[in-house]
Amino acid sequence: MSTIFLILRRIKHSVRFAAIAATLAGSSLANAADTYTIDPPHTRVGFSVRHLGISNVKGRFKEFNGKLVMDGDALKEATATIQVQSIDTGVAPRDNHLRTADFFDATNYPTITFKTKSVEKKGGEVVMIADFTMRGVTKELRLPVTLSKPIKDPWGNTRIGLETKTRLNRKDYGMKYNDLLETGIPAVGDEIEIDINAEAIKDAPGKNPPTK
């Protein structure tokens, strides 16, 4: 009888251990973060700068890539790399000037990078605190973020949206170009508004995102 009792006791312990292991595994999967890849055809990385003190010139970067890491509906991390040569304001001579050492110096600094250090959530507001590197200068930026909840798109992908705006001073990043008008007003303003409207698709092995 004692032998049978010991066997039953071991079986009971084994079943209990298996149940605990399954619970822990399920909890780990439930809490696993999801990675989303920025979808360039449905993303705009734009900027705006004051021109002659009377209007705003708007532009964008056409080539970039990035990732978002989500824990459920919560943003955990964001990274991006922008190709400076892809700058586009709709005027070729102006774009060529922006690529020179007067502004972005694309030859020596071909990329702009962004990487979050932390994400703060206060009430309904989400703020990314990130290292932003341009022209070899890295400074901390705080970007208020509007996130959409994950949805299923018509192609079966899980997709989210992210919008953010912020301002920075171009001279903080070594863009010293300062052509002044007779009135003393700068031809190009110092303050730049950044405006990002992005979609990202949850990574799925073996599945390519749509291009529509």
C-alpha positions as CSV (number, residue, x, y, z in Angstrom):
1,M,0.0,0.0,0.0
2,S,2.8,2.4,0.9
3,T,4.3,1.9,-2.6
4,I,1.0,2.7,-4.3
5,F,0.6,5.8,-2.0
6,L,4.0,7.1,-3.0
7,I,3.3,6.6,-6.7
8,L,-0.1,8.5,-6.4
9,R,1.6,11.2,-4.5
10,R,4.3,11.7,-7.2
11,I,1.6,11.7,-9.9
12,K,-0.3,14.4,-8.0
13,H,2.8,16.5,-7.6
14,S,3.6,16.1,-11.4
15,V,0.1,17.2,-12.4
16,R,0.3,20.2,-10.1
17,F,3.7,21.2,-11.5
18,A,2.4,20.9,-15.1
19,A,-0.5,23.1,-14.2
20,I,1.7,25.7,-12.7
21,A,4.1,25.6,-15.7
22,A,1.2,26.0,-18.1
23,T,-0.2,28.9,-16.2
24,L,3.2,30.6,-16.2
25,A,3.6,30.0,-19.9
26,G,0.2,31.3,-20.7
27,S,0.9,34.4,-18.6
28,S,4.2,35.0,-20.4
29,L,2.5,34.7,-23.8
30,A,-0.2,37.1,-22.7
31,N,2.3,39.7,-21.6
32,A,4.6,39.3,-24.6
33,A,5.3,42.5,-26.5
34,D,4.4,42.7,-30.1
35,T,6.6,44.4,-32.8
36,Y,5.0,46.5,-35.6
37,T,6.9,47.7,-38.7
38,I,6.2,51.1,-40.1
39,D,4.2,51.0,-43.4
40,P,5.8,53.7,-45.6
41,P,3.0,53.9,-48.2
42,H,0.7,54.9,-45.4
43,T,3.1,57.1,-43.4
44,R,4.2,60.7,-43.7
45,V,7.2,62.1,-42.0
46,G,6.8,65.9,-42.6
47,F,8.1,69.2,-41.4
48,S,7.3,72.9,-41.7
49,V,9.5,76.0,-41.5
50,R,8.8,79.7,-41.7
51,H,9.9,81.4,-44.9
52,L,10.7,85.1,-45.1
53,G,8.5,85.6,-42.0
54,I,5.3,85.5,-44.1
55,S,4.5,81.8,-44.9
56,N,5.4,78.2,-44.0
57,V,7.2,75.9,-46.4
58,K,6.3,72.3,-45.9
59,G,8.3,69.2,-46.8
60,R,8.7,65.6,-46.1
61,F,11.2,62.7,-46.2
62,K,10.2,60.0,-48.6
63,E,12.5,57.2,-47.4
64,F,12.5,55.8,-43.9
65,N,12.0,52.7,-41.8
66,G,10.9,52.1,-38.2
67,K,9.5,49.8,-35.5
68,L,7.0,50.1,-32.7
69,V,6.9,47.8,-29.8
70,M,3.5,47.4,-28.2
71,D,2.3,45.7,-25.0
72,G,-1.3,45.3,-25.8
73,D,-2.6,48.9,-26.5
74,A,0.4,50.5,-24.7
75,L,3.4,51.8,-26.5
76,K,6.7,50.5,-25.1
77,E,9.3,51.6,-27.7
78,A,9.7,53.3,-31.0
79,T,12.7,53.5,-33.4
80,A,13.2,55.1,-36.8
81,T,15.8,55.9,-39.4
82,I,15.2,58.6,-42.0
83,Q,17.3,59.0,-45.2
84,V,18.2,62.6,-45.6
85,Q,18.7,62.4,-49.3
86,S,15.0,61.7,-49.7
87,I,14.0,65.2,-48.6
88,D,11.2,66.6,-50.8
89,T,9.7,70.1,-50.6
90,G,8.5,70.0,-54.2
91,V,11.2,72.3,-55.5
92,A,14.4,70.5,-56.7
93,P,16.9,73.5,-56.3
94,R,15.6,74.1,-52.8
95,D,15.9,70.4,-51.9
96,N,19.5,70.3,-53.3
97,H,20.3,73.3,-51.0
98,L,18.8,71.6,-48.0
99,R,21.1,68.6,-48.6
100,T,24.2,70.8,-48.4
101,A,26.3,71.7,-45.4
102,D,24.1,74.9,-44.9
103,F,21.4,72.6,-43.6
104,F,21.4,68.8,-43.3
105,D,24.8,68.0,-44.8
106,A,23.6,64.8,-46.3
107,T,27.0,63.7,-47.5
108,N,28.5,63.5,-44.0
109,Y,25.3,62.8,-42.1
110,P,23.1,60.6,-44.4
111,T,20.5,59.6,-41.8
112,I,18.4,61.0,-39.0
113,T,17.6,58.6,-36.2
114,F,15.1,58.4,-33.4
115,K,15.0,56.0,-30.4
116,T,12.8,56.1,-27.4
117,K,14.3,56.0,-23.9
118,S,11.0,55.8,-22.1
119,V,7.3,56.3,-22.4
120,E,5.3,58.3,-19.9
121,K,1.5,58.1,-19.5
122,K,-0.3,60.6,-17.4
123,G,-4.1,60.4,-17.5
124,G,-5.0,60.1,-21.2
125,E,-1.7,61.6,-22.5
126,V,1.2,59.5,-23.8
127,V,4.6,61.1,-24.2
128,M,7.7,59.5,-25.8
129,I,11.0,60.6,-24.4
130,A,13.6,59.9,-27.1
131,D,17.1,60.5,-28.3
132,F,16.9,62.4,-31.6
133,T,20.1,62.5,-33.7
134,M,20.6,64.8,-36.7
135,R,23.8,66.1,-38.2
136,G,25.7,64.1,-35.6
137,V,24.0,65.9,-32.7
138,T,21.9,64.0,-30.2
139,K,19.3,65.7,-28.1
140,E,16.3,64.6,-26.0
141,L,12.9,65.2,-27.5
142,R,9.5,64.8,-25.8
143,L,6.8,63.9,-28.2
144,P,3.1,63.7,-27.3
145,V,1.6,60.7,-29.0
146,T,-1.9,59.8,-30.2
147,L,-2.3,56.1,-30.7
148,S,-5.1,54.1,-32.4
149,K,-6.0,50.7,-31.0
150,P,-5.0,47.7,-33.1
151,I,-7.4,46.8,-35.9
152,K,-7.6,44.1,-38.6
153,D,-7.1,45.5,-42.1
154,P,-8.8,44.1,-45.3
155,W,-5.7,42.0,-45.9
156,G,-5.7,40.2,-42.6
157,N,-2.9,42.2,-41.0
158,T,-3.1,43.8,-37.5
159,R,-2.4,47.5,-37.9
160,I,-2.1,50.5,-35.6
161,G,-1.8,54.2,-36.1
162,L,0.5,56.8,-34.5
163,E,0.4,60.6,-34.7
164,T,2.8,63.1,-33.1
165,K,3.9,66.7,-33.5
166,T,6.8,68.6,-31.9
167,R,9.1,71.5,-32.5
168,L,12.9,71.9,-32.5
169,N,15.5,74.6,-33.2
170,R,17.5,73.7,-36.3
171,K,20.5,75.7,-34.9
172,D,20.7,73.2,-32.0
173,Y,21.7,70.7,-34.6
174,G,24.4,72.7,-36.4
175,M,22.2,74.3,-39.1
176,K,23.7,77.8,-38.9
177,Y,22.5,79.1,-42.2
178,N,21.2,82.6,-41.4
179,D,20.5,84.7,-44.5
180,L,18.7,87.9,-43.3
181,L,16.4,90.2,-45.1
182,E,16.9,94.0,-45.0
183,T,14.4,94.1,-42.2
184,G,16.5,91.7,-40.1
185,I,14.0,88.9,-40.5
186,P,15.6,85.5,-41.3
187,A,14.9,84.1,-44.8
188,V,14.5,80.7,-43.1
189,G,13.1,80.4,-39.6
190,D,15.0,78.7,-36.8
191,E,12.0,76.7,-35.4
192,I,11.0,73.5,-37.3
193,E,7.7,71.8,-36.7
194,I,7.8,68.0,-37.1
195,D,4.6,66.2,-38.0
196,I,4.4,62.4,-38.2
197,N,1.4,60.5,-39.2
198,A,2.2,56.8,-39.3
199,E,0.6,53.3,-39.8
200,A,2.4,50.2,-38.7
201,I,1.8,46.5,-39.3
202,K,2.3,43.7,-36.7
203,D,5.1,41.5,-37.7
204,A,4.0,38.1,-39.0
205,P,6.6,35.5,-40.3
206,G,6.3,34.9,-44.0
207,K,3.8,37.6,-44.6
208,N,4.5,40.7,-46.7
209,P,2.5,43.9,-46.0
210,P,0.2,45.4,-48.7
211,T,1.3,48.3,-50.8
212,K,-2.1,49.8,-51.5
